[in-house]
Amino acid sequence: MALQKLIHPKFHVSLLCLYKASNNALFSNRAMPELYDFGTPDDQEWFIDDLVGHHWNGKDFEFEVCWSFGNTT
C-alpha cells in the first residue's frame, strides 16, 4: 500500500531535524487546517495516553489509540 501512494515506510534518523515555525509574513494567505471532528459531543473529553499505530483504510486514516482509562482502539 505504501508503494502505491509513493510513501517510503522508513527513513534514516539523519534526515530528522528540529521543527521551525513558518514565517507568517511570507505565507500570509495559507489556509489553516481544520480540526478533526471525532463526532463526539464537545462536553465529553477523552484523554490519550499513547498513539500505538496508524494505517490507511481505503481513503481514511485510522489511528490505534491507548486511552487513559486502559482501553486500546
N, C-alpha and C positions, 0 to 999 in steps of 0.2 A: 504494500500500500504506500509506503514512504517513497518508493521509487516512482510510482505513478504521479505523485504530487511534486516530484523533484526536490524532496526534502531529505537531506542526509541525516540518518538517525544518530550519528555520533560525530564528535569533533574533538580536536586536541585542546587541552587545557591552555596552551599558549595563545589561543585565539580569544580568550576571555579578557575583558578589560573593565575598568570602573565605569559606572553609569555617569553620563554627563547630560544635564538637562538641556533641552533645545533653547535657542535664543528666540524669545517671543517677538523681538523686533524684526528678525529676519523671516520668521514664519508666522506672521500675524493673522493670516487667513486660513490657517489649518483648522480642520474640524476635530473637535474633541470627541473621543469615543464615548458612546452611550454606555451607561452602567448595565450590566447583565440583569435581566429580570428573571428571578428564580421562580416566580409565580406564587410566592407566599405572602401573607399579609405583612404590612410594614411593622405592625406592633409585635410580631413574633421574631425573636432573634435566635440564631443558631451559631455556635462557635466551632470553628475548625481547629483541630489540633495539628493536622498534617495533611498535605496533598500526597497521597500514596502513589498515584499514577494517573495517566491520561491516555486517551486514544480517540481516533476518528470513528464515528459510527455513521456511515453514509456522509451526509453533509453536516452532521452535528459533531461537536467536540465534547467528549464526556470526560469527567474527572472522577477518580476514585478518591473519596474523602474519608478521613478518620475524624469523626466528630468528638467533641469534648465529653459527651455522655457515653462514649465507648463503642458505638456502632461504626461500621465501615460500609459505605455505599458507593 
